[in-house]
Amino acid sequence: MLRYHNGPAFPCWMTMSSLLRTIYGILTPFVATLARAWGQAPGVRQGIHRLATVATVCVAIAALLAATSASAADSHAPSAAVPESVRVFLENNCLDCHEGEHAEANFDVTALSDEVNADNLQRWVRSFDRVHAGEMPPADAEPPAADDRQAFLRDSAAWLKAFQNEQTARIGRVQARRLTNLQLERSLHAVLGVDIPLAKQLPDEPRSGGFTTVADGQSMSHFQLEQHLQIVDTALDEAFRRATGADAQDDERRELSARKVARQNPRRRCREPEMIGEDAVVWSSNLTFYGRLPATTAKHDGWYRFKIRASALKKPDDHGVWCSVRTGRCVSSAPLYGWVGSFCAQNEPQEWTFEAWLERGEMIEVRPGDNTLKKARFAGGQAGAGEGGPQDVPGIAIHSVDMQRIHHGPDNQGIRELLFAELTLRPARKREPAVLNSDAPKADAARLLHRFAERAFRRDVDPQEITHYVSATQQAIADGQPLLDAVRDGYRALLCSPNFLYFHEAPGRLDHHAVATRLSYFLTGAPPDDTLRRLAAEKRLHDPDVLIQQVDRLLEDHDEQFIRDFANQWLDLSEINFTEPDRKLYREFDVVVQQSMVSETETFLTDLLRRDAPTARLIDSEYTFLNNRLARFYDIDGVQGDAIQKVTLDESTRRGGVLTQGAILKVTANGTTTSPVIRGVWISERLLGESIPPPPESVPAIEPDVRGANTIRELLEKHRSDTSCASCHVKIDPPGFALENFDPAGSWRTHYFRRGNKQGAKIDPSYQWPDGASFADITEFRQRVLADPEKIAANVAEKMVVYGTGGEVSFADREAIEAMVRSTRKSDYGFRSILNAVVTSDLFLTK
């Protein structure tokens, strides 16, 4: 949905740097007072911690300004009188139905006032869109004269664009925005060299326009500030631990035989594997935590690499035994799992490698995870030795598990160089802390903080800009604080600065460092690397050819990550765990199928990006990417192995494009039933670029009849008789009904289920478009959508602009989106071509 941007997070006359100078100017006397007071207080740690507290206050003030300045900007926002042709058109064609308290669809034209402003802009845009689409005046009303309609559209467009363009020139199209949780985590990783998960410690983020990157939807509360400071401390603790060699936990390795991972007391009923011969055996079962391996319990938080050697027992004739690997404490008081991966065991032993983050006390669980397999039953909630074998169920034999602590990113020496440059370090000893060696500690502290600030702030930093940080650090050293501790606290303060937490973008064309930052976070979710920083310093990042070269370079290593980050929000793949299909109704669905669905969509999109395939393949394609387990779930023959692989589809599969991929079908259902309304809105907004307004508050939601007495079509027919609902449902219902043959788990069906697992009414996926054309099924629906490939491409471009710039596409931005699409016509609107057009566009290169 198009939304108007209410202004920047700071007053339009104030750039980020001037804001910080203002804050520091206000707080300087306060800092001095605190310094004197704390300097005299006994038992209080001296040094930069006091500045870190004040830095947090600075962020809080910045957040307060972010919350208040939008309304201040709006109070000075321009307004524009309604053109005469627009006013006359509305009076002659709209007032009969859209006037007063009882206006149809709650749209009162008289409430628009005689000018456009921030409060009514979207209603003016909606009026333009409805007339432009031919939806208004309605078909049963007298049509307006063609010249009048053309004049209304021409003058409305010019008037609205002029208003928004003036706003953009004055304050920018994007508010000042902060790093998302994931971007913050990766920024700390890049600056400090650590690899520990941090984002999950932060509060959940709201989305605006479908993305957490959009400034309009971002907020900064006191609780968020506290959590931010906590993860900064966590990251700094880990970086300094590794840099100073505080302990030797990084060398942990275990080589575990089958006997070591199996239950240690064969007489005890439990949930660990049992020893049969020389193997640790786990049978197919629904018993919770069955297959847990206590021998893999982590002694320290960290990343671990597991090499699991296993084979199948009593496997089915046509496929192997699919197994899941998960992490957790595997006890009833801590029931949550973390997904690691899956493998398909065969008769011959094989080895699979997985990497997983384990917190201290967590272990891995390895078990058959295929719900189509026969299950063993165990009495009393525990498995006794010798009980599974006689039940003639499949299982796996674990031969060995190799477990090793690993790190992603630089080694400990690399972290020392990141933090301390060429300064040498005396490692910590038993009773002595580490010491950072320096002949000129104050000068070295100033140099290290400046070097660190340029990495943290992602740009060149004037030494005067960090005077307060440096002065406080040097004073701490003068007061007797060791250089190592003073530098750490200085880094802490810099990482609490709005310059780290927020993007540094001023209205108008972005400077080269801001382009480097925006491009890097768009494609990698992380701050710019040395190459981008160098190109920014050379002022080369306004050159389209250089930008495309950098896109190619970054995506060479990060294309899968870009797709994962982008699709998790665009297509709601991050919501895949939000619901679970009813096991009694959808018995073939399991966690292996679910994760394979996500892999299918991510691999499909990565393939589109790498091959610059047409964006129309989002709607239909002659191929997809499956493994054996997902192929069986889709009822597609001939796919072997546990690797995701390209599979050619024929018409009988009814699959093709992301439109009919299991992950999309699952996230658009509630686990028990499907709703053409929910799926219709989702497809319209995420894949077709339609803007669907929220329903009127007076209209109740459609609740499926789980008894099966009424079909969803019958319920919607009654719902659409309300004129407030009909105008939207003519757009929503066609894609929603086209997908009705796919159940909540993503498999094909011909009839609805009734309560008691009985067959219900036959599904009718046909529908009629607003222009009178109709389709009979999903195949004909796709043919209609594919007739307008530019619309599909424009939607992809718009989603990339929103995700990459942090600002939703406004009315005035539409021409830029159309230009991007036109520029990719020769490539058949290729996915990669669209991305390149976005990166080199004025929308991307301006605030």
N, C-alpha and C positions, 0 to 999 in steps of 0.2 A: 504494500500500500504506500502511495506517495505521502510523504509528510513534510510539512514546512519546517525548516531549521530556524529555531528561535534566536540564534545568535551564538557567539562564542562563549566559552566558559569564563572568559575574562572580558572586561569592558572593551568595546571596539577600538578605543584609543590606546589600549595598553597591550603591548607585546609581552611574551613570557619573561624576557629579560628585564623589562621595565617593571613588571609586576614584582619580580624577585627583589629588585633594588628597592622598590617601595616597601615590601615586607621587611627587608633587612633594615631599612631606614627606620621603620616604626619600632622594630624589635631591638635595635642596637643598644639603647639605654637599658632595656629590659635584660639583655644578655649580660651587660656589665654589672647590673645589680645582682643578678643571680650568681655571677662568677664571684663577686665579693662575698655574698652570703654563703655560698657553698664552699668557698675557699676557707672560710672560718669555721665551718661546721665539722665537728669531730666525727670520725667513723664513716664519712661519706667519701666514696671513691672520687678522686680529683680527675681532671683532664677532660677529654672530649665528650664523655657521657653527658655532661651538662649541655653541651652544644647539640648532641643528638636529640635530647628532649626538646630543645627549642626548635630544632629542625622539624620535629614532628608537629609542633605548633604551627610552623610555617606551612606544612602540608595541609593542616586542618584549615588554616586561613585561606589557602588556595582553594580547598574544596568548598569552603563557605562562599567565596567569590564565584565559584562555578555554579553554585546553586542560585545565587542572587543576581548575577550580572545579566543573565538571559532576559529576565523581566526588565532590567534597566535598559538593555539594548532595545527591547521591544518598545519601551516608552518613547524612544527617539526614532523608532523605525518609520520609514516614509509610508505614505499612503497615496493612492492614486484614484482619482475620480473615475467612475464608470463611464466608458465611452457611450455616446448617445445610441449608437446602433445596438449595443449590448442591452442597454436598458429597455429600449423599445421592443426588442425581440422577446425578452423575458415577460414583459407586460402583455404582449399579444399572444404568447404561446404557452405560458407556464402558470399564470396566476389562477386559472380555473381549478387546478388540482393542487397546487403547492402554495397555498396562502393560509396563514392563520394557525390556530391551535390544532386543527384537525387536518393539517396538510398531509397528503399521501407520502408514505415512506418517511414521515417526520421531517420532511425537507421543505422548509418555509422560505420561499424566495424573498419575501419581504424582509426577512431577518438578515439578509446579506448586507444591508445598508448601501449607501451610495458610493462606497469606495472599497478598495481592497486593502486589507491590512493583515497582520500576523494572525489575528484571531479567526478571520473568515476565509483565508486564502484557500484552504482545502475545499471548502464548499463551492468557491468559484471554479476551482479546477474540476471538481466533480460535475458541475454544470456543463463545462466545456466538453468533458469526456463523454457524457451521456448524449449530448447533441451530435458530437463528432462520430460516435458509434451508431447513430441512427436509432438509438433507444428512446430518445425524447425529441419531440413529442411522441407519445405512443402510437401504435399502428391504427388504433381506433379513433384517433383525433385527426382534425383537419391538418394536413401537412403545411408547414410554412412555405412561403415562396422561396425558390432556390436562391435568388439573389439575397434575400434576407438571411437565410441560413449561412450562406457563404460570407456575408459581411459580419455576422455574429462570430463565426469561427476565426476569421482573419483578425478582426479587431480584438477579440478576447485573447487570442494567442499573443499578439504584439503587446498588449497591455500587461498581461501576466508576466511575460518574459522580461519586459522592461522593469517591472517592479522587483523581480527576483534578481535580475542582473545587477541592479543598483545595490541590493542587499549584499550580494556576493562581493562586489568591488569594495564595499565599505567594511565588512566584517568577515568575509570568507564564507564558503559553503559548508565548512565543517567546523564544529566547535572544537575548542582545545580538548584533546582526548588523552586518556591515560592508557597505560599498558593493560592488556587483559591479564587474567591470572596466568594463562599459559605463556604469554609473552614475557611476563614478569619472571616466571620460573626460568625460561631460557635466557633471559638477560642476565640473571644472577649466575647461571651456569657459564655464560660466555665471559663475564667480567671476572669471576672468581675461579673458574676452572673446575667447579664441582659438578656432580651428576645426580644428586639426590632429588627425589620428587618433592616439590614444594607447593604446586598449585592446589593440591587437594586439601591443604591446610587453610586455604582462603575461603571466604564465603562464596556461595554460588552467585553467578553473575546473571542479571537479566539480559534479555536480547531485545534489540530494537531493529526492525527491518529484517529479522531473522538472524542477526549476528551480534556477538558480544563486543565486536570492534567498533560499533557505532556510538559516537560520542553522545548523542541524544539520550541513549539508554543507560549511560554509565553514571555511577554515583560514587560518593566517597563518604562513608560514615565513620564515626569514632571507632566502632568495632573493627572496620576494615583497616583503619590506620594502625590499630593495635596488632592485628594479624600481620600486616605488612612488616611492622617492626620485628615481630617474632620470626618470620621466615628469613628476614635479613640476618638476624642473629644466628639462626640455624645454619644458613649458608656460610656465614663467616666462621662459625665454629668448625664446620667441616673443612673449609679451606685452610684455616690455620692449623687444625689438627694434622692434616696431611702434609702441609708445608713444613711443620716443625718436627714431624716424626714423633708425635706424642704417644702413640702406641703402635703395635704391629698387627692390628686386626686385618690389614689389607692383604696378608699372605695366606689367609685361611683356605685350606683345600682338604677335601675328603674323598677317598676312593672307597666306595661302599659296595661290598659284595651282596649277593642276594640274601645271605644269612643275616647280614647287618641291617638290611632294610625291612626284613620280616619281623613278626612278633617274636619277642625274646623268650616268652614262656608259652610253649605250644599248648599247654592245658588251659590257658586263660582265654575266655571269650572276649574278643575285642574287635577293632576295625582295621587293624594292620594286616598286611598280606600274610598268608600262611606258607610255611615251607613244605613243598612237595618235591622230594628228591633234592636237586640242587638249585631249585628255582623258588622265588617268592611269588606266589600266585594270588591274583585278585580275580574273582568271578564276577560276571555280569549281575548287578543287583541294584535295587533302589535304596539300599541302606545308606543313610547319610554319613559322610566322612569315611566310608569304606574305601580303602586304598590309600589312606594317609601314611606318610613315611616319617615317623618321629626322628629317625636317624638324620634327616635333613634339616632339623630345626636350626634356625640361624642363631648364632651367638651375638651377632651385631647387625644393626640395620645395614643394608647394602644390596648392590646388584650381584647376582650369582648366575653362573653359567652351569647348566645341568646337561650331562650327556647320559641319556637313558637307553640302555640296551635291553630289548624285550622281544618276545615273539608271541604268536597267538596260540590259544588252546581251543580245540573244538570249534574252529571258525566255520561260518557258513560257507557253502560251496561257491557262491558267486561273488563274495567279497570278504575282506579281512575284518578284524575286530577294531572298530574305531574307538579310540581312547581320548579322554580329556586329561589335561594337566592344569591344575589350579593351585593357588596358594591360599594359606589361611592358618589360623590356629587350630582349626578342625576340632573344635569342641562346641558344645551346645551354647555356652555362654558367649561365644564369639563366632556366630554362624556365617559371617560374610566370607565370600571367596573372591580371589583375584584371578582373572583369566590369564593363562600363560600360552596355551596352544593345544593342538591335537595331533594325533598320528594314527595311522592305520596299520596295525600289526598283522603280519603274515606268519606262515608256518616257520619260515627261516628267520633266525634272529637278525635284527637290524638295530642301528643306533640313530637316535634323534637328538638334536641339540636345541635347547631352549635357554632363553635368558629371562630372569624374573627379579623384581625387587621384593625382598623379604624384610619385614621388620623383625626386630629381635623377638624370638619366641614363635615365629611362623615357620611352617614347613610346606612341602608340596604334597599334593594328593594326585595319584595316578590310578585311573580306573577306566574300565569300559564305559563309554559315554553314548552308546547308540541305543536309542529307545526302541528300535525295531528288534533288538536281540531279546531272547528269552531271559527272564530274570530268576535268580536264585532267591529263595525265601529263607530268612534266618529268624529264629525265635528269640524273643526278648530284646530285640534291638542291638544285638551283638552277634558277630560271626564266630562260630566255633570251628576249630580245625577239623577238616574232614567232612563238613556239612555241605559244602558247595559242589564238590566233584560228583557225587552220586545223582545230583539233580539234572545232569546232562545239559548244562548251560555253557555258553562260550566264556572265555576268560583270557587273561594275559599272564605270561610268565616273565617276571622282571629278573634279568640276569645280573645287572649291575647298574649303579648310579654313581657318576663322577660329578662332584660338586666343587666349584671354585669361585671365590670372591673375585670380582672384576671391577674395572672402572671404565666408563665411557669418557673420552676427553683426555686431557693431558695427564701424564704421570705426576708423581709427587714433585719431581724436579721441575717439571713444566709449571706447576702451580707456584713454586717458589719464585720462578722467574716472572710470572704474572704479578705477584704481590710485591716482590722486593727488588726486581730488576737485577742488577749485578751485585747487590750487597750480599755478603756471605752470612750464613746463619750457623750458629752453634746449636746443634740439636738438643732437645730436652734430655736430661739425664734423670736418674732415679729420683733424686730429691732437689733437682735444680731445673728451673724452667728454661726454655730455649732463649737464646740471646741473638738479637739482630746486630751484627757488628757494624760500627760506623765511627769514623774519626770526626765527622761533623754532623751529629744527629739532627740538629734543627734544619740545616740546609738539605740534608737527605730527606727529611720528613716533608719539607715543602715540595721537593722534586717528585717524590713518590705520590703525594696527594694530587699534584697537577697531572701527572701521568695517568693516575687512576681516574680522575675526574673526566678526562677526555674520552676514556673508554666508557665510563658510566653514563656520561651525558651525550655520547654518540656524535661528537662534533669537536671543533677547536674551542678551547676554553681560554679566555683571557685570565691571566693570573689574578687580576684584580677581582674577578668574579668569585673567587674562592678564598679571598683574604680572611674572612671570618673563620673558615675551617682551618686554614694554615696557622693563623695566629693562636687559636685555641689549642691546636696540637703542639705548637712550639712552647706555649705556656705550660702545658702538661709536662713536657720534657723538662722544662726549667724547674718545675715543682718536684721533680724526682721520678716521674713515671718512666718505666723502661720504654725505649724507642719502639719495640715490637708492640707493646700494648697501646701506646699512643697512636701508632699508625693504624692499628686495627680499629680503634675508636674513631679515627678520622675517616676511615673507609665507611664505617657504620653511618656516620653523619651524612656523607655524600650520597649514600644509598637511601637516605630518608628525604633527600631533596626532591622538590617537584621537577627539577631538571632531569632526574632519573626516572621518575614515575610517569611523567607526562611527555608527550611528543612536543618538540620545539618547532612550531610552525606559525608563521606570521601571515596575515592576509596578503593575497596576491600570489605571484609565482614563487614556488618554494625555492629556497637556496639549495645549493648542491648537497650539502650535508643532510638537509631535510629530505631531499629526493632519495639519497642513499638509505636513510632510515626507513622511509615509507616503502621502498622497493624491497628491502631486506625483510621487514616484518610481514609484508604481503606474501612473499614466496617461501620464507623459511620460519617465520614466527620468532625470529631472533634478531639481535642488533647487527648492523653492517660489519662485515669482515674487513681485513686490512686492504684488500683490493678495492672495495667500494669506498673506503675511507680515503685511499690515495686518489682515486678518480674524483672524489668530491673536492679534495684539496686542490686538484688540478683544474677544477671547474669544467668538467667534461660531461656531467650527467644531465645536461639539457639536450644533448645530441641524441636523436632517435637511434642512430646506428649503434652508439655506445650502449644505450639502454638495452637494445635487443641482444647485444653480445653478453651483457650481464645477466639478462634473463636466461639465456642458454647456459651460461656458466653455473648459475645458481641451481637451475633445475636439473642439471646433469647429476648432481648429488642429492637433491632435495625434492624431486618431483613426486615421489610417493608420499613424503611428509606433507607437501603442499596440498595434495589431493585429500589426504586424511584430515588435515586441519580444516580445509574449505568445505568438504562434503559433510563432515561431522555437524556443521551448522546449517549449511545450505539445504542438505537433504535429511537433516535430523538423525544421522547415523549414530550420534552420541546418545540418542534416546532408545537405542535398540533393546536395552535392558529394562525399560520403564514398565513394560507389561510382559506377561508370560501367557502364551496360549493355554487354554484349558486342556490339561493332560487327558481328561476323559474323552474330549471331543477330537483332539488333534494329537493322536498317540505317536505319530512318527516324528513329531517335532522334538528337538533336544538342543542342548547347548552347542554341540558340534555343528548342527545345521545352522543355528543362529550365527555363530561366528563365521561360518563359511559364507553365509549371505553377505555379511559385511565385507569380507574379502572379495567376493564377486563384484560388488559395486565399486570398491576402491580400485581393484585391478582393471575393471572396465574403463573407469574414468582416466586412470593413468595411461592406458593404451590410447584413448582418444587424444590425450595431451601429447604423448610421444610421437604419434603418427599424424598429428594435426587432422584427425578425422572430422568429418562434418558434424556439427552440433545436432543435426537432425537425428543422429543415431542415439541420442538420449531418448527419443520417442520409439524408434524401431531400429533393429539391427539384425543381421543374419547370423550373429554369433554372440556368445557370452563367455564367461570364465567360471568353470566349475571344477570341483573335485568329485570323487566317487560318491561321497556321502550326500552332497547337495544334489548331484545328478539323480540319485535314487529318489530323493525327496521330490524332485520335479518330475519323476517318472520318465527320465531320459536315459536311454541305454548306451552302452559302449564307452563309458568313461571309467578309467581305472586309475588307482593311486590316490595318495593323499595330497598331492600338489595341485594348486589351482592352475588350470590349464585352459587354453582357448578351445571352445567347442562350437562347431557349426550347428545351427538350429534349422529345423525344417518347420513348415507351417503347422504341423500337427502339435508342436510343443506350445503354441500360442504365446511363446516368450519372445523377447527381443527388446533392447533398449532398457534403460533403468526403470522405465514406466512399469514393467512387469517383473522386476527383480524382487526377490523375497524380502530383502531388507526394507525396501520402500513399502511393500504391501504390509509388512508387519508394523512399522512405525506409524502407519495411518489407520491402524485398527486397535481395539482395546483388549484383545486377547480372547474375547468371547464372541463378539459380533462385529460386523462391518457396518459402516455408515456411508452411504453415497455422499452425504453432506460433508463429512469430515474429509473423506478422500477427495471429493470434488474441489473443496477449498484448497487443500494441500497441492493438488496437481495444478490448479489454476494459478496459484501464487508462486509455487516453486519451479514449475517447468514451463508454464505458458505465459508468465509475466502479467497475468491479470491482477487487477486491484479489487479485492473483495472487501467491502466495508463490514464492520461488525454488525450483527443483527440488532434490531431495535430491542431495548430492554423489556418492552411489553410482550415480546414474542417468546413463548417457551421453547426450550430445546426439544428436538425430536428424540423420543426414547423408543428404541426397537421393542417390538412385541416378542418377548422371549418365548411366549406360549405358542407362537406360530399362527395365531388366529388371523393376524393381518400382516401382509408383507410390508417392507419398507416403502415400496412404491405406492401402496394404498395409503399409507400414513402421510407420505409427502404430497400426494394429490390433494388431500384435505388442507395440508399446510400451505400449499401454493395458492389456494383460493384467497388467501389474505393478500391484498395488493401490496402491503408493506414487504412481503416476502418474495413475491413473484419475480420482481425485477432482478434480484440476485440469483434466484434459483435457476433461471434460464441459462446462466453461465456455470453455476456450480454443479447442477445435476448431470449434464452429459458426461463429463469425465468420471464422476462418481459412479454412475450406473455402468459405464463401460468396463469398470473393474470389479463388478459384483461377482463375477465367476471365480474370483480369487478370495479364498477364505482368510480369516485373521492371521493364520500362520504362513500364508503365502502360497498355498497349494491350490490346484484347480478343483472346482466343484461344479456340479450341475444343478444341485438342489440345496435349499437351506436346511439347516439342522433344526429339529424341534426338541423341546425338553424331553429328556429320557433317551437322548441319542437316536431319535427317530428321524426318518427322512421327511422333510417338509416340502413346501411349495417349490416348483421348478423356477429357476432363476431366469429372469428376463433382462438381459443387459442392453436392450435396444433403447433408443431415445431420439428425440428430435431437437435439432439445433434451433436457435432463435429465428434463423432465416427460413425455417420450414424444411430444410434438408434433414434427413434422418440417417441413422446407422443401426446395424443389426447386432454388432458385437465389437469386441476389442479391436479386431482386425480392421473393420471399416472405420472405427473411430480414429485409429492411427493414420489411416489414409487421408482423412480430412485434415488432421493436424499437420501432417507432413506437406500439405499443399502450400503452407506458408512458412518456409524455412527461415525467413528473415525474422519472424516473430520469435522462433525458438532461439536464434542467435542473439537477438536483442535482449532476451531474458538472461542469457548467460553473461552477456556484457554488463548488464545492470547489476547482477549479483556480484560479479567480480569488482565492479566500481565501489559498491557499498562495502564489501568485505575489505577491500584494499585501502580505501580512503577514509573510512569511518564516517561517511556522510551518505544519507539516502539520496536517491536520484530525485531531483525536483522537476517541476514543470519546465523550467528554463534549461535543464540538462538534457532534455529529450533529444534535441537536435544533435548533441554531441554523441549520444548513444546511436542514433541513426547513422551518423557519419562513420562510427567505428564499424558498424555492420556492413555498410556499403564498401568500406575498404577491404573487407574480407570476402567479397563476392567471388573473386577469382579462385580462392581456395575452397570454394563451396562452403563458406562460413565455418572454416576449420576451428577446432577448439583452441589450438595453440595460437592460431592467427588472431582470434578474438582476444586472447590474453595479451599478445603483443600490442594490439591496437589500444587496449586499455592502458597499458604501461606508458605508451608514448602519447597519450591524449592529454589535452589541457586539463581535463577533470582530475587526472592523476597527478599532474605536475603543479597544481595550484591548491592552496588551502581551501 
